[in-house]
Amino acid sequence: MLGDRVLGALAGRAWVDVSDLQVRRVEARLLKPVKVAGGIVLSVKEAEVAYQALPVAPGVWFPAEVTLRARGRRRSSSR
């Protein structure tokens, strides 16, 4: 699956709240390019992911920041 390949190509850090076992923050980047259909459809060369959640009530967390920056190419379907 594409999602598995992307997750397998990411490296970074995750901070987890020990009392709620909730992901508080994530910073990750792509270690190697990810290609869809051998790069014919899509090729992502660089990517960075940032996520931060804040507690809004006991045991309830809200995603306060979700950022994805990616660089690559997508093959145009119109010719």
GUNUMAR-666823 format. One record per residue: residue number from 1; residue in one letter; y, x, z of N, C-alpha, C in turn. Coordinates in nm, 4 decimals, padded with zeros to 6 digits, always signed. Atoms other than C-alpha are relative to their C-alpha. Layout:
<mitors>
MITOR,i,aa,nnorth,neast,nup,canorth,caeast,caup,cnorth,ceast,cup
MITOR,NUM,A,Y,X,Z,Y,X,Z,Y,X,Z .
...
</mitors>
This chain:
<mitors>
MITOR,i,aa,nnorth,neast,nup,canorth,caeast,caup,cnorth,ceast,cup
MITOR,1,M,-00.1190,+00.0835,+00.0000,+00.0000,+00.0000,+00.0000,+00.1243,+00.0872,+00.0000 .
MITOR,2,L,-00.1260,-00.0732,+00.0071,+00.3539,+00.1085,-00.0698,+00.0595,+00.0200,+00.1393 .
MITOR,3,G,-00.0547,-00.0116,-00.1349,+00.4652,+00.0366,+00.2872,-00.0672,+00.1086,+00.0814 .
MITOR,4,D,+00.0739,-00.1043,-00.0708,+00.1933,+00.2615,+00.4261,+00.0397,+00.1390,-00.0487 .
MITOR,5,R,-00.0403,-00.1304,+00.0541,+00.2921,+00.5438,+00.1907,+00.1402,+00.0387,+00.0470 .
MITOR,6,V,-00.1363,-00.0284,-00.0469,+00.6592,+00.5142,+00.2899,-00.0034,+00.0395,+00.1466 .
MITOR,7,L,+00.0081,-00.0340,-00.1427,+00.5773,+00.5118,+00.6615,-00.0651,+00.1359,+00.0208 .
MITOR,8,G,+00.0667,-00.1288,-00.0095,+00.3456,+00.8094,+00.6108,+00.0879,+00.1158,-00.0426 .
MITOR,9,A,-00.0899,-00.1048,+00.0485,+00.6254,+01.0029,+00.4399,+00.1232,+00.0162,+00.0888 .
MITOR,10,L,-00.1148,-00.0072,-00.0913,+00.8783,+00.9435,+00.7235,-00.0314,+00.0862,+00.1214 .
MITOR,11,A,+00.0109,-00.0743,-00.1257,+00.9389,+01.1709,+01.0204,+00.1305,-00.0158,+00.0750 .
MITOR,12,G,-00.1215,+00.0135,-00.0793,+01.1821,+01.1391,+01.3059,-00.0324,-00.0228,+00.1459 .
MITOR,13,R,+00.0142,+00.0272,-00.1433,+01.2256,+01.0171,+01.6615,+00.0137,-00.1483,+00.0269 .
MITOR,14,A,-00.0126,+00.1378,-00.0473,+01.1838,+00.6870,+01.8392,+00.0198,+00.0025,+00.1504 .
MITOR,15,W,-00.0248,+00.0135,-00.1434,+01.3209,+00.5955,+02.1800,-00.0506,-00.1373,+00.0414 .
MITOR,16,V,+00.0603,+00.1246,-00.0465,+01.1294,+00.3303,+02.3738,+00.0440,-00.0251,+00.1430 .
MITOR,17,D,-00.0358,+00.0391,-00.1359,+01.2529,+00.1444,+02.6805,-00.1288,-00.0144,+00.0803 .
MITOR,18,V,+00.1265,-00.0026,-00.0746,+00.9843,+00.2113,+02.9418,-00.0245,-00.1271,+00.0803 .
MITOR,19,S,+00.0229,+00.1206,-00.0793,+01.0416,-00.1048,+03.1423,-00.0421,-00.1191,-00.0859 .
MITOR,20,D,+00.0334,+00.1120,+00.0886,+01.0196,-00.3471,+02.8453,-00.0953,+00.0386,-00.1125 .
MITOR,21,L,+00.0806,-00.0515,+00.1108,+00.8177,-00.1265,+02.6047,+00.0535,-00.0476,-00.1353 .
MITOR,22,Q,-00.0676,+00.0391,+00.1245,+01.0703,-00.2150,+02.3329,+00.0596,+00.1233,-00.0661 .
MITOR,23,V,-00.0631,-00.1098,+00.0735,+01.1898,+00.0198,+02.0603,+00.1507,-00.0151,+00.0136 .
MITOR,24,R,-00.1438,+00.0025,-00.0243,+01.5457,+00.1027,+02.1568,+00.0767,+00.0615,-00.1163 .
MITOR,25,R,-00.0712,-00.0720,+00.1049,+01.6374,+00.3431,+01.8779,-00.0999,+00.0779,-00.0850 .
MITOR,26,V,+00.0824,-00.0783,+00.0921,+01.4849,+00.5110,+01.5708,+00.0929,+00.0766,-00.0937 .
MITOR,27,E,-00.0662,-00.0818,+00.1007,+01.6122,+00.7952,+01.3532,-00.1113,+00.0693,-00.0784 .
MITOR,28,A,+00.1067,-00.0589,+00.0803,+01.3891,+00.9010,+01.0640,+00.0530,+00.0350,-00.1389 .
MITOR,29,R,-00.0356,-00.0381,+00.1371,+01.4040,+01.0651,+00.7225,-00.1279,+00.0199,-00.0801 .
MITOR,30,L,+00.1118,-00.0164,+00.0908,+01.1786,+01.0924,+00.4223,-00.0311,+00.1480,-00.0157 .
MITOR,31,L,+00.0406,-00.1397,+00.0127,+00.9808,+01.4187,+00.4133,-00.0361,+00.0386,-00.1427 .
MITOR,32,K,+00.0405,-00.0278,+00.1378,+00.8552,+01.3878,+00.0560,+00.0315,-00.1228,-00.0847 .
MITOR,33,P,-00.0318,+00.1143,+00.0864,+00.9396,+01.1692,-00.2447,-00.1103,-00.1053,+00.0006 .
MITOR,34,V,+00.0935,+00.1115,+00.0102,+00.7754,+00.8274,-00.2723,+00.0185,-00.0607,-00.1384 .
MITOR,35,K,-00.0049,+00.0529,+00.1363,+00.6880,+00.6993,-00.6204,-00.0788,-00.1296,-00.0095 .
MITOR,36,V,+00.0693,+00.1255,+00.0293,+00.5924,+00.3507,-00.7368,-00.0473,+00.0082,-00.1443 .
MITOR,37,A,+00.0620,-00.0089,+00.1332,+00.3561,+00.3439,-01.0350,+00.0225,+00.1385,-00.0598 .
MITOR,38,G,-00.0124,-00.1376,+00.0482,+00.3678,+00.7222,-01.0644,+00.1424,+00.0414,-00.0320 .
MITOR,39,G,-00.1404,-00.0314,+00.0265,+00.7486,+00.7224,-01.0695,+00.0559,-00.0727,-00.1213 .
MITOR,40,I,-00.0462,+00.0736,+00.1181,+00.7662,+00.5000,-01.3781,+00.0928,-00.1143,+00.0396 .
MITOR,41,V,-00.0800,+00.1137,-00.0448,+00.9062,+00.2011,-01.1862,+00.1118,+00.0447,+00.0938 .
MITOR,42,L,-00.0946,-00.0400,-00.1034,+01.0782,+00.3696,-00.8897,-00.0410,+00.1337,+00.0580 .
MITOR,43,S,+00.0244,-00.1277,-00.0669,+01.1128,+00.7129,-00.7363,+00.1107,+00.0214,+00.1022 .
MITOR,44,V,-00.0963,-00.0231,-00.1076,+01.2824,+00.7614,-00.3982,-00.0125,+00.1457,+00.0418 .
MITOR,45,K,+00.0026,-00.1432,-00.0296,+01.3763,+01.1262,-00.3428,+00.0435,+00.0308,+00.1426 .
MITOR,46,E,-00.0507,-00.0209,-00.1366,+01.5683,+01.1033,-00.0140,+00.0233,-00.1354,+00.0646 .
MITOR,47,A,-00.0279,+00.1228,-00.0739,+01.5953,+00.8373,+00.2543,+00.0186,+00.0327,+00.1473 .
MITOR,48,E,-00.0233,-00.0092,-00.1441,+01.7275,+00.8056,+00.6083,+00.0020,-00.1405,+00.0570 .
MITOR,49,V,+00.0058,+00.1284,-00.0669,+01.6641,+00.5203,+00.8490,+00.0571,+00.0163,+00.1406 .
MITOR,50,A,-00.0528,+00.0027,-00.1371,+01.8613,+00.4406,+01.1641,-00.0110,-00.1435,+00.0511 .
MITOR,51,Y,+00.0178,+00.1318,-00.0622,+01.7866,+00.1521,+01.4002,+00.0385,+00.0118,+00.1460 .
MITOR,52,Q,-00.0323,+00.0030,-00.1424,+01.9282,+00.0618,+01.7365,-00.0015,-00.1441,+00.0472 .
MITOR,53,A,+00.0068,+00.1336,-00.0587,+01.8575,-00.2396,+01.9570,+00.0648,+00.0026,+00.1375 .
MITOR,54,L,-00.0641,+00.0137,-00.1310,+02.0393,-00.3651,+02.2637,-00.0638,-00.1160,+00.0760 .
MITOR,55,P,+00.0555,+00.1109,-00.0780,+01.9050,-00.5770,+02.5493,+00.1043,-00.1116,+00.0132 .
MITOR,56,V,-00.0907,+00.1142,-00.0143,+02.0567,-00.9273,+02.5535,-00.0409,-00.0895,+00.1167 .
MITOR,57,A,+00.0525,+00.0728,-00.1156,+01.8405,-01.0734,+02.8308,-00.1237,+00.0767,+00.0450 .
MITOR,58,P,+00.1203,-00.0706,-00.0442,+01.5468,-00.9500,+03.0390,-00.1163,-00.0202,-00.0978 .
MITOR,59,G,+00.1109,+00.0044,+00.0944,+01.2717,-00.8648,+02.7898,+00.0361,-00.0414,-00.1416 .
MITOR,60,V,-00.0444,+00.0426,+00.1331,+01.4807,-00.9715,+02.4886,+00.0971,+00.1039,-00.0550 .
MITOR,61,W,-00.0820,-00.1031,+00.0631,+01.6265,-00.7113,+02.2527,+00.0484,-00.0489,-00.1356 .
MITOR,62,F,-00.0607,+00.0415,+00.1261,+01.8565,-00.7643,+01.9546,+00.0293,+00.1227,-00.0855 .
MITOR,63,P,-00.0326,-00.1135,+00.0874,+01.8795,-00.5286,+01.6523,+00.1511,+00.0071,-00.0222 .
MITOR,64,A,-00.1448,-00.0142,+00.0098,+02.2399,-00.4079,+01.6779,+00.0414,+00.0820,-00.1213 .
MITOR,65,E,-00.0302,-00.0828,+00.1169,+02.2236,-00.1548,+01.3934,-00.1284,+00.0249,-00.0783 .
MITOR,66,V,+00.1092,-00.0340,+00.0902,+01.9929,-00.1193,+01.0958,+00.0642,+00.0610,-00.1235 .
MITOR,67,T,-00.0599,-00.0703,+00.1127,+02.0894,+00.1393,+00.8357,-00.1088,+00.0682,-00.0819 .
MITOR,68,L,+00.0916,-00.0673,+00.0911,+01.8956,+00.2581,+00.5325,+00.0831,+00.0618,-00.1114 .
MITOR,69,R,-00.0656,-00.0712,+00.1097,+02.0319,+00.5210,+00.2965,-00.1106,+00.0623,-00.0840 .
MITOR,70,A,+00.1038,-00.0531,+00.0879,+01.8207,+00.6105,-00.0047,+00.0626,+00.0522,-00.1289 .
MITOR,71,R,-00.0433,-00.0551,+00.1280,+01.8620,+00.8198,-00.3182,-00.1238,+00.0171,-00.0862 .
MITOR,72,G,+00.1115,-00.0114,+00.0925,+01.6359,+00.8024,-00.6183,+00.0373,-00.0614,-00.1322 .
MITOR,73,R,-00.0290,+00.0638,+00.1272,+01.6005,+00.6289,-00.9493,-00.0936,-00.1190,-00.0200 .
MITOR,74,R,+00.0753,+00.1198,+00.0345,+01.4840,+00.2924,-01.0743,+00.0074,-00.0136,-00.1509 .
MITOR,75,R,+00.0030,+00.0150,+00.1456,+01.3765,+00.2449,-01.4309,+00.0507,-00.1391,-00.0374 .
MITOR,76,S,-00.0572,+00.1273,+00.0435,+01.5780,-00.0263,-01.6019,-00.1000,-00.0749,-00.0858 .
MITOR,77,S,+00.0932,+00.0803,+00.0776,+01.3738,-00.3133,-01.7431,+00.0600,-00.0469,-00.1317 .
MITOR,78,S,-00.0631,+00.0419,+00.1252,+01.6297,-00.3910,-02.0165,+00.0130,+00.1185,-00.0945 .
MITOR,79,R,-00.0059,-00.1066,+00.1008,+01.6035,-00.1848,-02.3337,+00.0538,-00.0529,-00.1277 .
</mitors>
